[in-house]
Amino acid sequence: MRAALLPLGLDISKTAVHVARLKRAHRSKYEPFTNDSEGFRPLSQCLATQGVQRVYACLEATSLDGHALALNRQS
């Protein structure tokens, strides 16, 4: 069984992670999460309900705002 591939856009700031998930017919669903462990849990749960088991992401290297998310093992 192949893992689901879900196009995902992340905009990470010091306080928030804004997520855009591409859905059918090129429509996006936008959801904000806090940029801390309290926000990473619901983000992980949201992705799990979509059948996503693993995320490969590239982060812009202009600040350290995305490091906590990148290092969080539950996300």
N, C-alpha and C positions, 0 to 999 in steps of 0.2 A: 504494500500500500504506500503510495507516494504522499509525502507531507504536503499540506496545502501551501500554495505560494500566494501571499497576499501583498500587493503593492502597498507600501506604507511610507508616508512622509512624516518626518519628525522635525519640529522647530523647537529647539531647546534654549531656554533662557535660565537665568539664575533661579527663578522661582517656579517655572512651569515647563511642562513638556506638552506641546500642542501636537496632536496626532491626526493625520488625515489618512483614512483608509479608503482605497479605491474600491468601489462596489460595481455592480453591474451597470452597463451602459455609460461607463465613464462618470458616474456620479460618486462624489466623495462624501464621507461622513467625518466630521471634525469633532474631536473630543479633547478637552484639556485635562491634564493630570498635574499634580504638584510634583516638583522636581526633588523628591525625597522618597524615603522608603515607604511612607504612607501613600504616595501616589503611584509608586512602582507596582504595588500589589494589585490595585484595580486595573492597571494597564496590562499586567500579565494575565489577569483573569479575562479581560476583554479579548485579548489575542487568543487565549485558549478556547473561548467559546466559538471562535472562527476556525478552529482546528489547527492553529499555528503552534508548532512545537518548538521551533527554533527561529531566531531572527538574526539575519546578517545585516548589519547596518554600517554605513560610513558616516562619520561625524566630521563636521567642519572643524578644523584645527585652529580656530581663532580665539577660543577661550577654554576654560576648564569646566564650563557649565554642564557638559554632557558626560563627564567622567564618572559621576556617581551612577548614572543609568547604565553606562557601558560596563561597569564593574559589578553591578547587581546581578547575582546569579539566579534570582527568581524571575528576572525580566527577560 
